Amino acid sequence: MAQGVAQAVATTPVLFTAVTDPVSAGLVDSVEAPGANVTGTTDANPVRQQLELIKEIQPDAASIGVVYHSGEANSIVQVGWLKEAAADLGLEVKEATVTNTSEVQQAADSLDVDAIYVPTDNTVVSAIDSVLAIGESKRIPVYSAEGDTVKNGAIATYGLSYHALGYQTGEMAVRILQGADPASMPVESQKDLLLYLNLSAADRMGVTIPDDVVGRAETENIYK
């Protein structure tokens, strides 16, 4: 949607939100200097820290499964980051790709792994209940790349809040309305990353989140 609007609107300022790699998507010239009438916020997530969190919760985990839309640019970028970070941490990544929401459950069910990682993939997150059902039935912990999916039933993440990211994008819009030039406004990422935990989901998927991990999360980000 952001690409379509950017192509159609040549002069009016355009703000995108939650685009993982706006440079690869052709929305901006660079993160530091967008160069035209388009800027916004990125939801690029801290994949390495998220994998480290998985290892902290599941020290014996050796393989990570990921379900993603093969045609979604944001997801392809994230899977690249996932593979790079996993290699450093001694984790094997197993992929299952989809082209629509109806394929998500079968893709998740095909994974023989110690844990499943859900990136910020629009298609997969739209069918997250299918992934969670597999995680619960097969006792495979499901982790996400952002906090809302943890609230909805994934076990944990160290990442962003889309509500906060949208608010931050709105603050950028205010500055543009006050005269700022989007061409010189750097693409922003979320200022404060948070630890999100779902204790009841962890129990349903057969893992116990260590007390020291629970102790690091803010109370409002712990779901029971």
C-alpha positions in Angstrom: 0.0 0.0 0.0 2.8 2.4 0.8 4.5 1.7 -2.5 1.2 2.4 -4.4 0.6 5.7 -2.6 4.2 6.8 -3.1 3.9 6.1 -6.8 0.6 7.9 -7.2 1.4 11.0 -5.0 4.3 13.1 -6.3 4.2 16.3 -4.2 2.0 16.0 -1.2 3.9 14.6 1.9 3.4 10.9 2.4 4.1 9.1 5.7 4.4 5.3 5.9 4.5 3.3 9.1 5.7 -0.3 9.9 7.8 -0.8 6.7 10.7 -3.0 7.5 13.1 -1.9 4.8 11.9 1.3 3.1 15.1 1.5 1.0 14.7 -1.9 -0.6 11.0 -1.1 -1.0 11.9 1.9 -3.1 10.2 4.3 -0.8 13.2 6.4 0.2 16.7 7.0 -1.1 18.2 6.3 2.3 17.1 6.1 5.9 19.0 9.2 6.8 17.9 11.3 3.8 14.6 10.1 2.2 15.1 12.6 -0.7 11.5 13.3 -1.8 8.0 13.6 -0.4 8.0 10.3 1.4 9.2 9.3 4.9 7.9 7.5 8.0 8.8 4.8 10.5 10.2 1.3 10.2 9.3 -1.7 12.2 12.6 -3.4 11.7 12.9 -5.7 14.7 15.9 -6.7 16.8 16.1 -10.3 15.5 19.3 -11.3 17.2 18.0 -10.1 20.6 14.8 -12.0 19.9 16.7 -15.2 19.2 18.8 -14.7 22.3 15.5 -14.5 24.2 14.4 -17.8 22.7 17.7 -19.4 23.8 17.2 -18.0 27.2 13.8 -19.5 27.6 14.7 -22.7 25.7 18.5 -23.3 26.2 18.4 -26.7 24.4 16.6 -25.3 21.3 18.5 -26.2 18.1 16.1 -25.3 15.3 13.8 -22.4 14.6 10.9 -22.6 12.1 9.6 -19.5 10.3 6.4 -19.2 8.3 6.2 -16.2 5.9 4.7 -14.9 2.7 7.2 -15.6 -0.2 6.1 -12.4 -2.0 6.2 -10.0 0.9 9.4 -7.9 0.7 9.3 -7.1 4.5 9.3 -10.8 5.3 12.1 -11.7 2.9 14.3 -9.1 4.6 13.5 -10.4 8.0 14.1 -14.0 7.2 17.6 -12.9 5.9 18.2 -11.3 9.3 16.9 -14.4 11.0 19.3 -16.7 9.1 22.3 -14.5 9.8 21.6 -14.2 13.5 20.7 -17.9 13.9 24.0 -18.9 12.3 25.9 -16.9 14.9 23.9 -18.6 17.7 24.2 -22.1 16.4 20.5 -22.4 15.4 19.2 -24.1 12.3 16.4 -22.2 10.4 13.7 -24.2 8.7 11.4 -22.2 6.4 7.7 -22.7 5.3 6.4 -20.2 2.8 2.8 -19.3 2.0 1.0 -17.1 -0.6 -2.3 -16.6 1.3 -3.8 -17.0 4.8 -5.4 -20.4 3.9 -2.0 -21.9 3.6 -0.7 -20.8 7.0 -1.9 -23.7 9.2 -0.5 -26.3 6.8 2.8 -24.5 6.6 3.2 -24.3 10.3 2.2 -27.9 10.7 5.0 -28.9 8.3 7.7 -27.6 10.6 9.6 -30.1 12.7 11.4 -27.6 15.0 12.0 -26.7 18.6 10.4 -23.3 18.2 8.5 -21.2 15.7 9.3 -17.5 15.0 6.6 -15.3 13.4 8.0 -12.2 11.7 6.0 -9.1 11.1 4.4 -10.7 8.0 0.9 -9.3 7.2 -0.4 -12.6 5.8 0.8 -14.8 8.7 -0.2 -12.5 11.4 -3.7 -12.3 9.9 -3.9 -16.0 10.4 -1.9 -16.2 13.7 -4.6 -18.3 15.4 -3.6 -21.1 12.9 0.0 -21.0 14.0 -0.9 -20.8 17.7 -3.1 -23.8 17.3 -0.2 -25.8 15.9 2.1 -24.6 18.6 -0.4 -25.7 21.3 -1.3 -29.0 19.8 2.3 -30.0 19.1 3.8 -28.3 22.1 6.1 -26.1 19.9 6.6 -22.7 21.5 5.6 -19.8 19.2 7.5 -16.5 19.4 6.7 -13.3 17.6 8.5 -10.2 16.3 6.2 -7.7 18.0 4.2 -7.3 21.2 0.6 -7.4 19.9 1.0 -11.0 18.7 2.3 -12.0 22.2 -0.8 -10.5 23.7 -2.8 -12.6 21.2 -1.1 -15.9 22.2 2.5 -16.1 21.3 5.0 -16.7 24.1 7.4 -13.8 24.1 9.3 -11.2 22.2 11.7 -8.4 22.7 10.4 -5.8 20.3 8.0 -3.0 19.4 4.5 -1.9 20.0 2.6 -1.0 16.8 0.4 1.4 18.8 3.5 3.3 19.9 5.0 3.2 16.4 1.8 4.6 14.9 1.8 7.4 17.5 5.4 8.2 16.7 4.5 8.4 13.0 1.7 10.8 13.9 4.2 13.0 15.7 6.2 13.1 12.4 3.0 14.2 10.6 2.6 17.1 13.1 6.2 18.3 12.3 5.4 18.2 8.6 2.2 20.2 9.1 4.3 22.7 11.0 6.7 23.1 8.0 9.2 20.2 8.2 10.4 18.8 4.8 9.9 15.0 4.5 12.9 14.8 2.1 15.2 15.6 4.9 13.4 13.8 7.8 15.2 10.6 8.6 13.1 7.4 8.7 12.5 6.7 12.4 12.5 3.4 14.4 10.7 2.9 17.7 12.5 4.6 20.5 11.8 2.1 23.2 11.8 -1.6 22.7 10.1 -3.7 25.3 10.0 -7.3 26.6 6.5 -8.9 26.2 5.6 -12.2 27.8 2.5 -14.4 27.8 2.7 -16.8 30.7 -0.5 -18.8 30.0 0.6 -19.3 26.3 3.9 -20.6 27.5 2.1 -23.1 29.7 -0.1 -24.3 26.9 3.0 -24.8 24.7 4.9 -26.7 27.3 7.6 -24.2 28.5 8.2 -22.3 31.6 9.6 -18.7 31.3 12.5 -18.3 33.8 11.8 -16.0 36.8 14.7 -13.7 35.9 13.2 -13.2 32.4 9.8 -12.4 33.9 11.4 -10.0 36.3 12.8 -7.9 33.4 9.4 -7.3 31.9 7.1 -4.4 32.8 3.9 -5.6 34.5 1.6 -4.3 31.8 3.5 -6.3 29.2 3.0 -9.6 31.0 -0.1 -11.5 29.9 -1.5 -14.2 32.1 
